[in-house]
């Protein structure tokens, strides 16, 4: 899809990847592991790097005005949400640590 000649297809790919990433960042981590194959990441953490890599590929599109700018805007929104999610996780961890004391 990254090499499709139609800019609309690549734009749709960028929009879909952005929606998946924004939605995935709001998922809660699984309570129990159901992955017995490896000790790697689970849930959305397993797919986030792959989706980001695809979105970066769309952002580097040769049609910068129609496709690249749309993907870069999506990356900005995703990074802002990721920053907020990480701040909330850190605050929760601090609260847990303080509750243990």
C-alpha positions as CSV (number, residue, x, y, z in Angstrom):
1,X,0.0,0.0,0.0
2,X,2.9,2.3,0.6
3,X,3.9,2.1,-3.1
4,X,0.4,2.4,-4.5
5,X,0.3,5.1,-7.3
6,X,-2.9,6.6,-6.0
7,X,-2.4,9.3,-3.4
8,X,-5.9,8.7,-2.0
9,X,-4.9,5.1,-1.1
10,X,-1.8,6.3,0.8
11,X,-3.8,9.0,2.5
12,X,-6.4,6.4,3.7
13,X,-3.5,4.3,4.9
14,X,-2.2,7.2,6.9
15,X,-5.6,8.0,8.4
16,X,-6.2,4.3,9.3
17,X,-2.8,3.9,10.9
18,X,-3.4,7.1,12.9
19,X,-6.8,5.9,14.1
20,X,-5.4,2.5,15.1
21,X,-2.5,4.1,17.0
22,X,-4.7,6.6,18.8
23,X,-7.2,3.9,19.8
24,X,-4.5,1.5,20.8
25,X,-2.7,3.9,23.1
26,X,-5.9,4.1,25.2
27,X,-6.0,0.3,25.7
28,X,-5.3,-1.1,29.1
29,X,-2.5,-3.6,29.5
30,X,-3.8,-7.2,29.7
31,X,-4.0,-8.4,33.3
32,X,-3.0,-12.0,32.5
33,X,-0.6,-13.2,29.8
34,X,-2.1,-15.3,27.1
35,X,1.1,-15.4,25.0
36,X,3.1,-18.5,25.6
37,X,5.3,-18.2,22.5
38,X,7.8,-15.6,23.8
39,X,8.6,-13.2,26.6
40,X,8.2,-10.1,24.4
41,X,5.6,-7.4,24.6
42,X,1.9,-8.2,24.8
43,X,-1.3,-6.5,23.7
44,X,-1.0,-3.2,21.8
45,X,2.7,-2.9,22.8
46,X,3.4,-5.7,20.4
47,X,2.0,-3.8,17.4
48,X,2.8,-0.2,18.2
49,X,6.3,-0.2,16.7
50,X,5.1,-1.9,13.5
51,X,2.2,0.6,13.0
52,X,4.5,3.5,13.7
53,X,7.0,2.2,11.2
54,X,4.3,2.1,8.6
55,X,3.1,5.6,9.4
56,X,6.7,6.9,9.2
57,X,6.9,5.2,5.7
58,X,3.8,7.1,4.7
59,X,5.2,10.4,6.2
60,X,8.2,10.0,3.9
61,X,6.0,9.8,0.9
62,X,7.2,11.5,-2.3
63,X,3.9,13.4,-2.5
64,X,4.7,15.6,0.5
65,X,1.8,18.0,0.1
66,X,-1.1,15.5,-0.1
67,X,0.2,12.4,1.7
68,X,3.3,13.3,3.8
69,X,1.8,16.3,5.5
70,X,-1.3,14.3,6.5
71,X,0.9,11.5,8.0
72,X,3.1,14.0,9.8
73,X,0.1,15.6,11.4
74,X,-1.0,12.2,12.5
75,X,2.4,11.5,14.0
76,X,2.2,14.8,16.0
77,X,-1.2,13.9,17.4
78,X,0.0,10.4,18.3
79,X,3.1,11.7,20.0
80,X,1.1,14.2,22.1
81,X,-1.3,11.4,23.2
82,X,1.6,9.0,23.9
83,X,3.2,11.7,26.1
84,X,0.0,12.1,28.1
85,X,-0.3,8.4,28.5
86,X,3.2,8.0,29.7
87,X,2.7,10.9,32.2
88,X,-0.4,9.2,33.6
89,X,1.4,5.9,33.9
90,X,4.3,7.5,35.7
91,X,1.8,9.3,38.1
92,X,0.1,6.0,38.8
93,X,3.4,4.3,39.5
94,X,4.4,7.1,41.9
95,X,1.1,6.8,43.7
96,X,1.6,3.0,44.0
97,X,5.1,3.5,45.4
98,X,3.9,6.1,47.9
99,X,1.0,3.8,49.0
100,X,3.5,1.0,49.7
101,X,5.5,3.2,52.1
